[in-house]
Amino acid sequence: MTLLTRAFILERYGVRLTMGQLATLLAMSEGTIRNQVSAETFPIPTYKEGAARYAAYDAVADYLDDMSKKAREKAAA
């Protein structure tokens, strides 16, 4: 499933996601993401390039796959 998730994100957003794209994908507000990044509680690693902050597509895919796996395990229990 990881390959499918990675392919979807890569095709739709490219190799790095802006905070706005990340907010859209995760259905969160960009402000919430920025606050969590500042508090170092955001679960996806991000990096700065110039004034902009990005998340690598593979890190986002890994996070989504991990959350999906945990949800399936919880539902099966």
Backbone as CSV, one residue per row, in Angstrom:
resi,resn,N_x,N_y,N_z,CA_x,CA_y,CA_z,C_x,C_y,C_z
1,MET,0.818,-1.195,0.000,0.000,0.000,0.000,0.864,1.262,0.000
2,THR,2.046,1.202,0.545,2.921,2.360,0.585,3.213,2.884,-0.815
3,LEU,3.456,1.995,-1.757,3.765,2.424,-3.113,2.598,3.192,-3.718
4,LEU,1.391,2.737,-3.491,0.213,3.419,-4.014,0.061,4.807,-3.384
5,THR,0.256,4.891,-2.087,0.160,6.174,-1.385,1.224,7.133,-1.896
6,ARG,2.449,6.636,-2.009,3.542,7.481,-2.508,3.260,7.960,-3.926
7,ALA,2.784,7.072,-4.777,2.505,7.440,-6.161,1.413,8.506,-6.232
8,PHE,0.373,8.355,-5.421,-0.710,9.332,-5.410,-0.201,10.712,-5.007
9,ILE,0.542,10.768,-3.903,1.041,12.055,-3.411,2.037,12.657,-4.396
10,LEU,2.928,11.847,-4.917,3.927,12.331,-5.866,3.275,12.892,-7.123
11,GLU,2.278,12.196,-7.643,1.610,12.655,-8.855,0.813,13.928,-8.616
12,ARG,0.154,13.990,-7.470,-0.724,15.129,-7.204,0.018,16.371,-6.713
13,TYR,1.058,16.186,-5.891,1.718,17.325,-5.246,3.190,17.498,-5.598
14,GLY,3.825,16.480,-6.142,5.256,16.577,-6.408,6.073,16.023,-5.248
15,VAL,7.383,16.261,-5.283,8.271,15.632,-4.293,8.252,16.305,-2.932
16,ARG,7.719,17.517,-2.869,7.594,18.176,-1.572,6.279,18.924,-1.515
17,LEU,5.707,18.949,-0.325,4.409,19.590,-0.130,4.591,20.863,0.670
18,THR,3.926,21.902,0.237,3.903,23.134,1.013,2.975,22.924,2.212
19,MET,2.988,23.861,3.117,2.095,23.753,4.276,0.636,23.809,3.822
20,GLY,0.346,24.589,2.804,-1.022,24.655,2.275,-1.470,23.339,1.662
21,GLN,-0.585,22.716,0.898,-0.910,21.414,0.300,-1.075,20.356,1.382
22,LEU,-0.213,20.401,2.374,-0.292,19.450,3.481,-1.616,19.622,4.233
23,ALA,-2.011,20.869,4.439,-3.281,21.144,5.120,-4.454,20.577,4.319
24,THR,-4.421,20.737,3.014,-5.486,20.199,2.163,-5.531,18.680,2.244
25,LEU,-4.382,18.050,2.116,-4.314,16.589,2.127,-4.768,16.005,3.462
26,LEU,-4.392,16.638,4.563,-4.717,16.119,5.899,-6.037,16.656,6.446
27,ALA,-6.697,17.528,5.690,-7.956,18.153,6.121,-7.784,18.855,7.471
28,MET,-6.707,19.616,7.561,-6.408,20.418,8.754,-6.208,21.855,8.294
29,SER,-6.269,22.783,9.218,-5.967,24.161,8.833,-4.448,24.341,8.799
30,GLU,-4.011,25.212,7.920,-2.578,25.481,7.809,-2.038,26.062,9.111
31,GLY,-2.838,26.875,9.770,-2.420,27.457,11.052,-2.173,26.395,12.118
32,THR,-3.037,25.389,12.158,-2.864,24.292,13.116,-1.557,23.557,12.840
33,ILE,-1.288,23.298,11.582,-0.044,22.610,11.230,1.155,23.454,11.642
34,ARG,1.126,24.734,11.327,2.253,25.621,11.689,2.438,25.684,13.203
35,ASN,1.333,25.734,13.948,1.437,25.746,15.410,2.060,24.453,15.927
36,GLN,1.654,23.326,15.373,2.219,22.048,15.804,3.692,21.925,15.412
37,VAL,4.048,22.433,14.246,5.454,22.412,13.836,6.276,23.250,14.805
38,SER,5.780,24.429,15.149,6.485,25.301,16.095,6.630,24.658,17.468
39,ALA,5.595,23.941,17.893,5.616,23.260,19.196,6.345,21.926,19.134
40,GLU,6.810,21.557,17.934,7.495,20.279,17.704,6.624,19.078,18.051
41,THR,5.325,19.205,17.770,4.393,18.099,18.018,3.781,17.568,16.721
42,PHE,4.129,18.167,15.596,3.583,17.709,14.320,4.247,16.382,13.966
43,PRO,3.463,15.373,13.607,4.014,14.025,13.431,4.806,13.799,12.139
44,ILE,4.770,14.738,11.214,5.487,14.587,9.944,6.676,15.544,9.946
45,PRO,7.870,15.040,9.663,9.034,15.934,9.619,8.892,16.980,8.514
46,THR,9.288,18.206,8.820,9.258,19.289,7.838,10.632,19.944,7.812
47,TYR,10.866,20.720,6.763,12.133,21.438,6.657,11.888,22.793,6.002
48,LYS,12.800,23.718,6.268,12.701,25.049,5.684,13.667,25.177,4.521
49,GLU,13.189,25.837,3.499,14.033,26.208,2.376,13.721,27.670,2.095
50,GLY,14.649,28.527,2.408,14.368,29.956,2.336,13.343,30.298,3.413
51,ALA,12.287,30.991,3.018,11.239,31.357,3.979,10.119,30.329,4.033
52,ALA,10.119,29.386,3.099,9.023,28.411,3.013,9.353,27.126,3.767
53,ARG,8.315,26.474,4.252,8.468,25.191,4.949,7.788,24.109,4.124
54,TYR,8.437,22.945,4.051,7.950,21.839,3.228,7.988,20.529,4.007
55,ALA,7.245,19.549,3.494,7.302,18.166,3.968,7.577,17.290,2.751
56,ALA,8.473,16.339,2.894,8.796,15.435,1.798,7.626,14.477,1.565
57,TYR,7.353,14.178,0.307,6.204,13.337,-0.031,6.296,11.954,0.606
58,ASP,7.503,11.394,0.706,7.633,10.056,1.270,7.364,10.049,2.770
59,ALA,7.710,11.126,3.460,7.415,11.226,4.891,5.909,11.323,5.120
60,VAL,5.231,12.055,4.253,3.772,12.182,4.349,3.116,10.834,4.073
61,ALA,3.576,10.147,3.043,3.021,8.829,2.697,3.237,7.834,3.835
62,ASP,4.420,7.835,4.428,4.697,6.937,5.553,3.743,7.217,6.715
63,TYR,3.518,8.491,7.013,2.608,8.864,8.090,1.186,8.374,7.801
64,LEU,0.704,8.624,6.592,-0.658,8.201,6.240,-0.798,6.683,6.283
65,ASP,0.192,5.968,5.795,0.147,4.506,5.832,0.171,3.983,7.268
66,ASP,0.971,4.629,8.122,1.047,4.218,9.525,-0.290,4.449,10.231
67,MET,-0.917,5.596,9.966,-2.214,5.888,10.581,-3.280,4.912,10.081
68,SER,-3.225,4.563,8.810,-4.175,3.602,8.248,-3.996,2.227,8.895
69,LYS,-2.764,1.815,9.072,-2.473,0.526,9.696,-2.983,0.492,11.138
70,LYS,-2.735,1.570,11.883,-3.197,1.635,13.268,-4.720,1.600,13.350
71,ALA,-5.390,2.265,12.425,-6.859,2.277,12.418,-7.407,0.881,12.134
72,ARG,-6.781,0.169,11.180,-7.232,-1.186,10.878,-7.004,-2.120,12.056
73,GLU,-5.867,-1.976,12.737,-5.586,-2.818,13.895,-6.581,-2.545,15.023
74,LYS,-6.911,-1.273,15.230,-7.860,-0.916,16.276,-9.255,-1.456,15.955
75,ALA,-9.641,-1.380,14.692,-10.954,-1.873,14.278,-11.057,-3.406,14.419
76,ALA,-9.938,-4.084,14.220,-9.933,-5.547,14.294,-9.919,-6.039,15.738
77,ALA,-9.521,-5.190,16.661,-9.413,-5.611,18.071,-10.754,-5.667,18.767
